[in-house]
């Protein structure tokens, strides 16, 4: 659930803002009563092939005298780490605290009856290289918002521990996350010939490779292409989101540190282009987090140029 400063910017950001407005309690206001209570355990992140995963157990209690619906607000302890609720439910971004997102989520299930307790899990994933030592992060918090007040009734800070690859949780060191991205874009060739298709248009596939180093928070990577007249990008292969004009997303979503993906960019040209040289395609890679582009610490390897031509041979 992301926004962006280019292709999906207006659509996703507008939708998120509408949902935030619709959900109760997305502004943390002091409650004058105690209509609800909340308790949590600790968040224990276990090492995986791509980083760390874990769930935070949460229990809320309806302390009022009437049935009510509830939402929660989750401040993630690590930027970009929130990964939804289990059972699954609707969540939208409702702010930031020091670049860490605050998510507003409806509580799974129907209204809570007076005195009813309900438990669920909040999932987190941190894409960073697993370490041979334990780590910790601070700043995680969960708050409960009763529907009839639309104000925060109670909140709890929670501790976050990363288990070492050795299995240890002893003597944790503070986890320090990158604040700038380190992405790179490469093309398999510096020239591409588009060939005539049965309908008279021209098409071709360009193999590109995207690499991601470090663990700066991000939602996805995307490419902006400057195209010659009459040429457009028809998508990618594989493709898990549509392209818009000269923009396309890197397939596969978020990338782990050291991950590399190779895929095809599909080019198409209109039937009235002149056979021969078409011009140069310039492609620039960007790292997106929320509504903004993350600065890249080594931008020199974020762009490529490819010469396009059209051939009358099918």
N, C-alpha and C positions, 0 to 999 in steps of 0.2 A: 503495500500500500504505500505508494510513493507518489511524489510530485516531481516536477522538473521545470527547468528554466527554458526548455525548448519543446520537443514534440508533445508530451502529455501534460505540459505545465498547466494550461487552463483547465483541462478536463479533470485531472486527478486532484489538483489543489482545490479547485472549486467544489468537487464532491466531498473532499475531506472537511472543508470548512462547513459545508452544509450539515454533515453528520455530526461534527463537534457541536454545532449549535443545537442539534436535535437531542443529543445525549444529555442527561442530567448531570450537574455537578462537575463540569469540566473546568471550573474555576475554584481553587481551593479557598473556601470561606470557612471561618470559624463557626462551628455549630454551637447553638445556645443550649442544646440538650444532649441526651445520649440515646438517640433512637436506634443506634446500631453499634456493634463492637466488631473488632477485627483482630485476628491473631495470625502469626506466621511462624514458620520454622526458619532455617537458614538455607541459603542457596548454595548448593554444592555442585560445582562444575567439574565434570569428568572429562579426561582427555579422550579425543577421538582422532580419526585419521586427518580431519581438516581443522581441528581446534578443540573447543570444549563445548559440552552441552550439559544442561541440568534443569531441574524444575524446582520452583519454590512452592511449598504447600501453604495455602491460605484458607482460613475459615472465617466466615462472617456470621453474625448473629443478629436477628431482628429483635431488638429490645423494646419495640413499641407495642402498643395494644391493638394494632391493626395490621393486616397483610400489606406488604409493600414490595415494590421492585427496587433493585439496587444496581449501581454501577461501581466500578473501582477505578482508581487512578494509580498507574504504575510508573514510578520513576526508575528507569533502568540504571544499574550500577556501572555498566560499560556502554559506551556509545554504540548504537546500532545492534544491541544484543537481544532486545525483546523479540520473542518468537511466538507469541500468541498464548491463548488459554486452552486448557484441557479440562472438561469438554470445550470444543471450539465455540467461539462467540464473536460478535462484532466488536472491533476495536478501531479507533481512529487516533491520530496524533493530536495532542491537545497542548503542546508547548515543549519547551526545552529548558534544561537546567545544566549549564556548563557543557553544552553540546550533547548532553544525554537526553533522550526523548522522554516525554511524559505521555503515556497512552491512556485513553479513556475507553473502558471496556464494559459492556453489559455483563452482569453476573449470569452464568449459565443457569438455565432452568426457569421455572415459573416464579411468580411472586413468593416471597417468604412469609409464612404464617407467623403470628406472634410467638416469640420464643424459639423459632426454628433456627437451627444452625446448618450451614451449608459449606462444604469443603470442595476445593478445586485446586488445580495446579497452574502456575504461570511458568511458561517455558522460556529459556534463554539459550542463545548460541553465540559464542565468541569465536570468530575466525582469526585465530592467531596460532603460531607454532607452539605445540605443547612443550613445556619445559620440564627438566628433570628435578625441579624444586617446586614447592607449593607457592601459591600467590594469593593475594587478597585484593578486594576492591571495596570501596565505600560509596555511600550515597544512594543505595537502593532504598526505595520506600514504597509502601502500598497504603492507599487510603480508601475508605468506603464512603459512598454517597447514597443516602436514601432518596428514593424518587420523590417523596412528598415534600422534602425540604430542599432538594437540589443543592445541598451544602455538605461539605466534608464533615462526617460525624466522628470519625476516629481514624487514626493512622499509626503505622508501625514502620520503623526503620528495620532493615534486615541486613545481616552480614553475608558476604559473598566470599567463598573460598574456591580456589582452583586446585584440584588434586594434582600432585606431581606425577610424572610418568612412572616413577618408582612406586607409586601408591601412597606416598606420605602426604600428610596435611600439616606437618610440624614446621615451625619457624617460617611462616609464609612471608614472602617479599611482596611489596606493593606492585601491582600490575600497572605498567605504563604503556599506554596505547599511542600509536603513531597519530599525529595530527595532520600530516600531509600524505598524499597518495604517492605511489610509485608504480605507475602503469606504463605499458609500452605497446606500440602497434607496429606490426611488420606485414609486408605483402610478399607473397611467393614470387612475384615477378614485377618488373617495372613497366610492363606493357601488356595490354589486353586487346584482343581482336574480337569484336562482336560480329556474329555471323547472321545471315539472313534466315528468317523463319518462314514457315509456310504461309503465314498471314501477311508477309511483307515487312514486318518489323525486324529488329536486330536484337540479339541477346548474347550474353556471355557471363561466365562465372569467374570471379577472382578469389583465390585462396588468400586469407589473411589470418594472422596469429596475434592474439592479445595475451600479454603476460601481466601478472599482478604481483608485486612484491610488497612486503610490509603488511600491517594490519589496520591501516586507517579505515574508519567506519565508512561504509557506502551501501547503497541500495542496489545499484547496477552500474554498468558502464555503457556509454553510448558514443556513437561516431557521427560527426557532422561532415558531410561531403559537399564540396563545391564542384558542380558538374558542368560539362559543356552543354551548349544549347541542343535541345532535342533528346537528351539522355536523362534517365531517371534510375533510381534504385528500386528494384521490384521486391526486395526483401533479402533474407539470408537463408542459408541451409546448413544446419537446422534453423527453424524459426519458431520462437515462442511468443513473439509480439509483432504486430504489423509495423512496417516502416512508414514514415511520413515524409514525402518529398526527398530531401537529401539527408534525412536522419534515420538511424536505425540503432536498436539496442544490441549489445553483445549477448548472444544466446546463453541461457543458463543461469541468469541472476548473479548473485554475489559471488565473489571469487576469494578463495583462500590464499594465504601468503605462499608465493612460489608457484601458484597454479598457472597453467598455460592452456589456452583454447584455440584450436584452429577450426575455421568454418569458412563457408563460401558466401561472398557478397554477390547478389544477382543484379546484373545491369541490363537495362532495356533501352533501346533507342527507337524513335518513331520511323515509319517507313519512308519518310521524305528526307532523311539525312543523306548527305552525299557520301558515296563510297570513298574511303580513304581516311586520312587523319581526321579525328574528331576533336582532339584537344587533350588537355590534362585534367585528371581527377585529383583533387586534393582532399585527403581524409584526415580528420583530427579526432583523437580519442579523448573522452572526458569521463571523469568519475563523479557520479551523482550521489548526494546524500540529502534526503529531504528535498527541499525546494532549491538547494544551491549546489554549485559545482565545487568539489574539493580541490584545493590547490595541489599541484603536482610538484614534487621536489626535484624532478629531472624531466622537464617538459620537452627536451630536445628529441626524445624518442617517441613522442606521442603523435607524430604525423608522418604520412607517406604521400608520395606522388606517383601516379600511374598514368601512362600515355594510352589513350584509347584510339582505336581505329575501327572502321567498318568494312566488312568484306562482302561482296556480292555472292560469294560461294556459300551454299547451304551446307 
